[in-house]
């Protein structure tokens, strides 16, 4: 599939709301090839405080060693600078609040290290609330304190893998916009990780944000999907929530193989099985980060206006980041 029309893509601010790739120079080179201005990159899932600090230190060293391609993004000005310089701004993010342990002070400490997005729960239960693969008891009292502190210091609340009840309570508890950084609509495919029409409308109606993923097990046509199926999914969410609160959150897993995907299907990566993905392959036309321009081309082929395309590619993310981060 060769459908690149780079002009609009090259001039656009392009932000990916979630990448969990095995980061190295080859991935950074692909980010440049794909015209990626910034990406929320996962540095912690079920890691404790100390291991997460180690992960952050290692990634920061990797960023320094590849400073011709990437830079740390602590605020929206950094993202704009990355765009000007032809680099990708790396946003530090967690897919689980597990690293906070039971210490609210760790939230500000991680913010000081550069962390700007944290998902409250990853699939199952933690001290904050409940994930999407088990009975949802809702937000804990400690979870409410966590959200208040994240609001105070300027860390975005992510609810992608979070259960429905915990998500609803988090949306209502947060004083700043929260996000599903990477999700798909269950209206196109029924899956515990996908969000219902009601959930998508609810977060949008309360000032929240929706990043749409292309993870094939959650797409309508699974491994047969193409970049056009991905655009269809984004369009479905826009029709529910409006084009001002929707963006891209691919969930790129570049560099990982079968063992990694198996870990994702088990609680804490190693215990009970939660789901079964089967074969995982990105949609044809956007198999790699370097093929990102094909997404813009597919949006154009779908008849989207330039205004809608530039909003969804990155301008919407910039607005909500500024609201949450305060800069």
C-alpha positions in Angstrom: 0.0 0.0 0.0 1.6 3.3 -1.1 -0.7 6.2 -0.4 1.6 8.9 1.0 0.8 12.6 0.3 3.2 14.3 2.7 2.5 18.0 2.3 -0.3 18.4 4.9 1.3 15.8 7.1 4.7 17.5 7.1 3.2 20.9 8.0 1.0 19.4 10.8 1.8 19.0 14.5 1.6 15.2 14.9 1.2 13.8 18.4 0.7 10.1 19.4 -1.1 9.7 22.7 0.5 6.3 23.4 3.5 4.5 22.2 4.8 1.4 24.1 7.5 0.5 21.6 10.9 -0.9 22.5 12.6 2.4 22.3 16.0 2.6 20.6 17.7 4.6 17.9 15.9 2.7 15.1 12.5 3.6 16.6 13.6 7.2 17.0 14.6 7.2 13.4 11.2 5.9 12.4 9.6 8.6 14.5 11.4 11.2 12.4 10.5 9.4 9.2 6.9 9.4 10.3 6.9 13.1 11.1 6.0 12.6 14.7 6.2 15.8 16.8 5.6 14.1 20.2 4.6 10.9 21.8 3.5 9.7 25.2 6.0 6.9 25.8 5.4 4.3 28.5 8.1 4.0 31.2 6.1 2.1 33.9 3.3 -0.5 34.1 3.6 -2.8 37.1 7.0 -1.5 38.1 7.5 -0.2 41.7 8.9 3.2 42.6 12.5 2.3 42.5 12.3 0.3 39.2 10.3 3.1 37.6 13.0 5.7 38.6 15.5 3.4 37.0 13.4 3.1 33.8 13.2 6.9 33.7 16.9 7.3 34.2 17.7 4.8 31.4 15.2 6.5 29.0 16.6 10.0 29.7 20.1 8.7 28.9 18.8 7.2 25.7 17.2 10.5 24.8 20.5 12.3 25.5 22.4 9.8 23.4 20.0 10.4 20.5 19.5 14.2 20.9 19.8 14.7 17.1 16.4 12.9 16.8 14.5 13.3 20.1 14.2 15.5 23.2 12.4 15.3 26.5 9.0 17.1 26.4 8.0 18.5 29.8 5.5 21.1 28.4 3.8 22.2 25.2 6.6 24.7 24.4 8.9 21.7 24.2 6.6 20.0 21.8 6.5 23.1 19.6 10.4 23.3 19.8 10.6 19.6 18.7 8.4 20.3 15.7 10.5 23.3 14.7 13.8 21.3 15.0 12.5 18.2 13.2 12.7 16.1 16.3 10.2 14.1 18.4 9.3 15.2 21.9 9.3 12.2 24.3 6.6 12.6 26.9 7.1 10.3 29.9 4.0 8.3 30.8 2.9 5.5 33.0 0.2 2.9 32.2 -0.4 2.2 35.8 -0.4 4.2 39.1 1.3 1.2 40.8 4.6 3.2 41.0 3.0 5.7 43.3 2.7 2.9 45.8 0.9 4.3 48.8 2.8 7.6 48.9 1.1 10.7 47.5 4.5 12.5 47.6 5.8 10.3 44.9 3.4 12.0 42.4 5.2 15.3 42.7 8.5 13.5 42.7 7.7 11.8 39.4 6.4 15.1 38.0 9.7 16.7 38.8 11.4 13.9 36.9 9.3 14.8 33.8 6.3 12.4 34.0 3.2 14.0 32.5 0.6 11.2 31.9 -0.4 8.4 34.3 -3.1 5.8 33.7 -4.8 5.0 37.0 -5.1 1.2 36.6 -3.7 -1.4 34.2 -6.4 -4.1 33.5 -6.8 -5.2 37.1 -7.0 -3.9 40.7 -4.5 -1.6 42.4 -4.7 0.8 45.3 -6.4 3.5 43.2 -9.2 1.5 41.6 -10.1 -1.3 39.2 -9.1 -2.1 35.7 -11.3 -3.2 32.8 -10.8 -7.0 33.2 -12.4 -7.6 36.6 -15.4 -6.6 38.7 -15.2 -2.9 39.1 -15.4 -1.6 42.7 -14.8 2.0 41.7 -12.4 4.6 42.8 -10.8 4.2 46.3 -10.5 7.0 48.8 -6.8 6.9 48.1 -7.6 7.1 44.4 -9.5 10.4 44.9 -6.4 11.8 46.7 -4.2 10.6 43.8 -6.4 12.4 41.3 -6.4 15.6 43.4 -2.6 15.5 43.6 -2.2 14.8 39.9 -4.5 17.8 39.2 -2.4 20.0 41.5 1.0 19.2 40.0 -0.1 18.9 36.4 -0.1 15.2 35.5 -2.8 14.0 33.0 -5.2 11.2 34.3 -5.4 8.4 31.8 -8.3 5.9 31.9 -7.7 3.7 28.9 -7.4 0.3 30.7 -9.6 1.4 33.6 -13.0 -0.2 34.5 -16.2 1.6 33.7 -17.2 2.6 37.2 -13.7 3.6 38.3 -13.5 5.7 35.1 -16.8 7.4 35.6 -15.9 8.3 39.2 -12.5 9.6 38.1 -14.0 11.8 35.4 -16.3 13.3 38.0 -13.6 13.7 40.6 -11.0 15.3 38.4 -10.9 19.1 38.2 -8.9 19.0 35.0 -9.6 17.1 31.8 -8.9 13.4 31.8 -8.3 11.1 28.8 -8.7 7.7 27.3 -5.3 8.1 25.6 -5.7 4.9 23.6 -9.1 3.2 23.2 -11.6 2.0 20.5 -15.4 2.0 20.4 -17.3 -1.1 21.4 -19.9 0.0 18.9 -17.5 -1.3 16.2 -16.2 -4.3 18.2 -17.4 -5.7 21.5 -14.3 -6.1 23.7 -13.7 -5.4 27.4 -10.9 -2.9 26.5 -13.2 -1.0 24.2 -15.5 1.9 25.4 -19.2 2.0 24.9 -20.9 4.9 23.1 -22.2 6.0 26.5 -18.7 6.0 28.0 -17.3 8.0 25.1 -20.1 10.5 25.3 -19.7 10.8 29.0 -16.0 11.7 29.0 -16.5 14.2 26.2 -19.5 15.8 27.9 -17.3 16.3 31.0 -14.5 18.0 29.1 -12.3 14.9 28.7 -10.3 13.6 25.7 -10.3 10.5 23.6 -7.2 9.1 21.8 -8.2 6.4 19.4 -5.9 3.3 19.1 -5.3 1.0 16.2 -4.4 -2.1 18.2 -5.7 -4.8 15.9 -7.3 -7.2 18.4 -9.7 -4.3 19.2 -10.5 -3.2 15.7 -13.6 -4.4 13.8 -11.7 -6.5 11.2 -8.8 -7.5 13.5 -5.7 -8.6 11.6 -7.4 -7.8 8.3 -7.6 -4.1 9.2 -6.0 -1.3 7.1 -5.3 2.3 7.8 -8.7 3.0 6.4 -10.3 0.9 9.1 -8.4 3.0 11.7 -9.8 6.2 10.1 -13.2 4.7 10.3 -12.8 4.1 14.0 -11.6 7.6 14.6 -14.6 8.9 12.6 -17.0 6.8 14.6 -15.7 8.4 17.9 -15.8 11.9 16.4 -19.5 11.4 15.4 -20.2 10.6 19.1 -17.9 13.1 20.8 -17.1 15.9 18.3 -13.9 16.6 16.5 -12.5 18.9 19.2 -11.8 16.2 21.8 -10.4 13.4 19.7 -6.9 12.5 18.8 -4.5 9.7 17.9 -3.2 7.1 20.4 -1.8 4.3 18.3 -0.4 2.0 21.0 2.5 1.2 18.7 4.4 -1.8 20.1 7.3 -1.7 17.6 10.2 -3.9 18.4 8.3 -6.4 20.6 7.4 -10.0 19.8 5.2 -12.9 21.0 6.5 -13.0 24.6 5.7 -9.3 25.1 2.1 -9.7 23.8 1.7 -12.8 26.0 2.7 -10.7 29.1 0.0 -8.1 28.2 -2.7 -10.8 28.4 -1.8 -11.8 32.0 -2.4 -10.0 35.3 0.8 -8.1 36.3 2.4 -9.6 33.2 2.8 -13.1 34.7 -0.2 -14.3 36.7 -3.7 -15.2 35.6 -4.8 -14.9 32.0 -7.1 -12.0 31.4 -7.7 -12.2 27.6 -6.3 -13.7 24.4 -5.1 -11.4 21.6 -4.2 -14.1 19.1 -2.1 -12.7 16.3 -1.2 -9.0 16.7 -0.3 -7.1 13.5 -0.8 -3.4 12.9 -3.2 -2.3 10.2 -1.9 -2.4 6.6 -0.6 1.0 5.6 0.5 1.9 9.1 2.5 -1.1 10.2 5.3 1.0 11.5 5.7 4.5 13.0 7.5 5.6 9.8 4.3 5.1 7.9 2.4 7.8 9.9 2.0 10.0 6.8 -0.3 7.3 5.3 -2.8 8.1 8.2 -3.0 11.7 7.0 -3.5 10.5 3.4 -6.3 8.2 4.5 -8.0 11.0 6.3 -7.8 13.1 3.2 -9.2 10.2 1.1 -12.1 9.9 3.6 -13.0 13.5 2.7 -11.9 15.1 6.0 -11.3 18.8 6.0 -7.7 20.1 6.6 -9.0 21.7 9.9 -10.3 18.3 11.2 -7.2 16.5 10.1 -4.8 19.0 11.9 -6.9 18.9 15.0 -7.0 15.1 15.3 -3.3 14.7 14.3 -2.1 17.0 17.2 -3.7 20.3 17.8 -6.4 18.8 20.0 -3.8 17.0 22.1 -1.8 20.3 22.5 -4.9 22.1 23.8 -5.7 19.5 26.4 -2.1 19.1 27.4 -1.9 22.8 28.0 -5.1 22.7 30.1 -3.7 19.9 32.3 -0.1 20.8 32.5 -0.7 24.5 32.8 2.1 25.3 30.2 
